[in-house]
Amino acid sequence: WALTMEGATSLFRTPSEVLEKPVAERQRIRLGGLVEVDSVRKEPDGVTTIFRVTDTKHALPVRYRGLLPNLFREGQGVVTEGSFGPDGVFTATEVLAKHDETYMPREVAEALKKQGQWKGEKQ
């Protein structure tokens, strides 16, 4: 998957895809999946959040400094944009989350279906 924003291309990857084919340090990508349950914690600075994105097969740590979307929740779909640092943690510059009973980001739903992990409605 490749998404173009302001002239820059961001590849969309799930945690399993990143582990199968690692991306270069500081290469900008979109990492998507579900926010892993019991993984969200605030850092002492009060503005940095650490959480894990999972595709139910693998999970990767994400660090985000800023306000999270109101609909950001554990167990829900999320797409983050950023890059991996030398510590192996994905530093997100953007977090996209939306939820109702029938919605999950298209890229996340398609990736979970491809891996046989989709548990939602058939589309």
C-alpha positions in Angstrom: 0.0 0.0 0.0 1.2 3.5 -0.8 -0.6 6.7 0.2 0.5 10.0 -1.1 0.3 13.1 1.1 1.8 16.4 0.2 4.1 14.8 -2.4 5.5 12.2 0.0 4.7 8.6 -0.2 3.8 6.7 2.9 3.6 2.9 2.8 0.8 1.3 4.8 2.0 -1.7 6.9 0.7 -3.9 9.6 3.0 -5.1 12.4 3.3 -8.5 10.8 4.3 -6.9 7.5 6.9 -4.7 9.2 8.4 -7.8 11.0 8.4 -9.8 7.7 10.0 -7.0 5.7 11.5 -4.3 8.0 11.6 -0.7 6.9 14.6 1.6 7.1 15.1 3.7 10.2 13.3 7.0 9.8 11.5 5.9 6.6 8.0 7.4 6.8 5.2 4.8 6.8 1.6 4.3 8.1 1.4 1.6 10.7 -2.1 0.3 11.3 -4.0 -2.3 13.2 -5.8 -2.4 16.5 -4.7 -0.6 19.7 -3.6 -3.6 21.9 -5.7 -3.9 25.0 -3.9 -3.0 28.3 -1.0 -1.4 26.3 -1.8 2.3 26.6 0.2 4.3 29.2 1.0 8.0 29.6 4.5 9.1 30.2 5.3 11.4 33.2 5.4 14.4 30.9 1.6 14.1 30.5 1.7 14.6 26.8 3.5 11.5 25.5 1.5 8.2 25.1 3.0 4.8 24.6 0.8 2.0 23.2 1.1 -1.1 21.0 -0.5 -1.6 17.6 -1.4 -5.2 16.8 -2.8 -7.1 13.9 -3.7 -9.9 16.4 -0.7 -11.8 15.2 2.1 -9.4 16.2 2.3 -6.1 18.0 4.7 -3.1 17.8 5.3 -0.2 20.3 4.2 3.3 19.3 5.2 6.6 20.9 3.0 9.6 20.3 3.5 13.1 21.7 0.3 15.2 21.6 -3.4 15.0 22.0 -5.0 11.7 20.9 -8.2 11.7 18.9 -11.3 11.5 21.1 -12.2 8.2 19.6 -8.8 6.5 20.3 -9.6 3.4 22.4 -8.0 0.1 23.2 -9.2 -2.7 21.0 -10.2 -0.3 18.2 -8.8 0.4 14.8 -6.0 2.9 14.4 -3.7 4.2 11.7 -0.5 6.0 12.8 2.0 7.8 10.6 5.6 8.3 11.4 8.8 6.3 11.5 10.9 3.8 13.5 13.7 5.2 15.6 17.0 3.5 16.5 15.3 2.1 19.6 12.9 0.1 17.4 9.9 2.1 18.7 7.6 3.7 16.1 7.4 7.4 16.7 4.0 8.6 15.4 3.5 12.2 14.2 -0.1 11.5 13.5 -2.8 9.2 15.0 -6.0 8.5 13.2 -8.8 6.7 15.0 -12.6 6.4 14.4 -15.0 4.0 15.8 -18.6 3.0 15.7 -20.1 -0.5 15.5 -19.4 -0.8 11.8 -16.3 1.3 11.1 -12.6 0.4 11.0 -10.0 2.2 8.8 -10.2 0.6 5.4 -6.4 -0.2 5.3 -6.7 -2.0 8.7 -9.7 -4.0 7.7 -8.2 -5.1 4.4 -4.9 -6.1 6.1 -6.7 -8.1 8.8 -8.8 -9.9 6.1 -5.7 -10.7 4.1 -4.1 -12.3 7.2 -7.3 -14.2 8.0 -7.7 -12.2 11.2 -10.8 -10.2 10.3 -13.6 -10.6 12.8 -16.1 -8.0 11.5 -18.8 -7.9 8.9 -18.0 -9.3 5.5 -17.4 -6.5 3.0 
